[in-house]
């Protein structure tokens, strides 16, 4: 099936923006979600996913399709990325990574465990965050002055989602938004457990935040 030009442009633009923020050892990818993307799930992956709406399975298929390609860059082929009971993806030994999607776009990031101990990624539409959600997410400890004023709340929300994904495999602790202090100005976040997480983000054509814990941090 031929990819429509506008879809190809969206993927290319976002991939370029993501590549500009990723550390050198991190491989990243994105894909506009298509109706048949659930067919990209390997049989084991499909069985590990709970029975959900078709749209959610398409999104999971798109994210794992990206992950399969990224893993191949590290010569890891035909490996299922299962869903753990916690909801987190299960990566092959020696690999850390993260998956995310919104209603239209799926993203993935992976890296060999080494300088980077754990990764988290999140994607959101480049739209202002509704005030009621912002009230739940933001705390007095957060710093967002460096971000675009219109998108600062959305970036903050995405950052806390990405940070949680990065630290949960290390600490196995449930965190609320109030348990993560984000400093977008300095490019890092700190959890209530004292874990320090580096942050990088892009805002065009979607908001994507990459969170990563370096070996020895926290």
N, C-alpha and C positions, 0 to 999 in steps of 0.2 A: 504494500500500500504506500502510495506517495505521501510524504509528509507535507502538509500545507505550508506555504512560505512563512506565514505569520507564526506558526508553531516552531518551525526551525529557527526563526529569528529570536523568538522568546528564549528557547533553549540555549542558543549560542550566546546571547547577551548575558544571560544569567551565569552560564558557565565561565565566561570571561571575567565577570565581576567576582565570582567565587574564587577563581584561580588567583586573583590578585590579593586575596586575604589569607589564603591557606599557607601554613608553614611548608617548607620544601618536602618533608617526608610524608605529607598527607595527600592522598588521592581523593578527588571529589568528582561528583557528577550530578546531573539533573535531567529530568524528563518531564515533559508535559504529559499528564495522565490521559490515557486513551481508553475507550470503552472496553477493549479486549485485553487489557494489561494483566488481568488475573491469569491469563494463559501462560505468563512468564513465571508463575510460581512453580517450583519443583514439587513433585508429589509430597515429599516430606514437609515442605514449607506449607503447602495447602492444608495438610492435616494438623499442623501445629497452630494454625490460626483459628480462633473461635468463629462459629457461624455468625457472619455479619452481613450487612447490606452489601449488594454487589459493588457499589461505589467504593466502599472501604477495601474490598478485596482487590479491586482494580488498582487502588492507590498502593496497597501493599505489594502487588505484583510489579508495579512500576519501580518502586523503591528497591526491590530485590533484583530486578533486572539490572539496575544501575550497579548494585553491589556485586553481582556476578561479574560484570565487566571490570570493575575496579580490582576485585580479587585476582582476576586473571593477569593483571599487570604485575602481581607478585607471584605468578605461577601457581596460584591456588585455583584449580578448575573443578567445575561440576560439584561444588560444595554447597549444600543447603544452608541457608541462614534462617534457622528456626526461631520461633517466638517463644521466649521463656514464660513461665507463669506470671512473672512480674510485668510482662509486656515488652521487655527489652529484647533486641535481637541477640542471638547467640553466635559469636564469631569463632572462626577456627583458632586453634592455639597459636599464639604469637601475633595475633592481629587484634587491634581495637578499632571500633567503628561506631557509626550511628546512622540511623535512618530517620527521615521526617517527610511529611507531606502536608499540604493544605488541600483545598478543594480542587486545585488545578495543576499543581506542580509537586513532583517528588524530588527529593535530594538525598544524597548519601555521602559519607566521608569515611575513609578507612586509613589506617597507618600501621606499620609494623610496630609492635611494642618495643620501645627503645627509649629514645629521648622523650617521646610522648607516651604517657602511661594510660591515658583514657581520653576519649573524644565524645563530644555531644554536638548535634547540629539541629537547627530548627529553621523552618521556612514559614513565612506569613505574607499575606498580601500587603503591598505598600500603601496602606490606608491608615488613617488615624485610629487609635484604639478607642473603643467606646468608653465613655467616662465611668460607667459602672464597673467595668472590668479593670480599668486603671486604678480605681479606688481599692480594689482587692490586691493588686500587684505591687504598687509603689509603696515604698517606705521612706522615712526621713534619711535613712542611710544611703539611699541610691543617689547617684550623680549622673545626670544626663545632659548637662549643658552643652557638650560638644556635638550632640546629635541634632539633626534637623528637628525643629520645634514641632512640626506637624506630625512627625513619625517617631518622636522620642518615646512615647508610651508603647508603641508597637515594638520598637527595638528592645525596650526594657523587658516587655513580656516575653519576647522571643529569646532574649539572653537568659532569662531565668529558666525557661524550658530547656535550653541547651545545656546550661550549667547542671541542672538536675540529672540530665542524661549522662553527663560526663562523670559526675561524682558518685552516682548510685552504685555502679559496679565496684567502686573502691571501698565505699563506706557502708553500703547496704542499709541506708537510713532514709526514711521517708522525710522529705523536706517540703515545707510550704513556701509560698512566695516570700513570706516575712522572714524566712530563715536564710535568705540569700541576699546579700548586699552587693549591688552592681555599681561599678564605677566605669561608665562608658568613656569618660574623659581619660582615664588612665589605662583602659583596656584590660581590666581584670575584675573578678568577683571573689567574694569570700563567703563561705557558708558558716552556719552556726557552729559547726564542728571544727572550724579553723582551716578548712581546706581552701587553698588559693587556686583559682582557675583563671587562665588567660582567655581573653575574648577578642574576636575580630568579627566585623560585620560589613555587609554591603547592603545597599538600599535600592538598587536598580537592576532589573525591573521588578524584583520582589525583595522583601527583607529576608536576609539569611544571616544567621548568627552561628559562628563556629566557636565552641568552647573546648579548651584542651588543658589537661593537667600534665605538667612536665614531671619527669621522674625526680623524686626528691622534694617536690613541692607539697606543702601542707603537712 
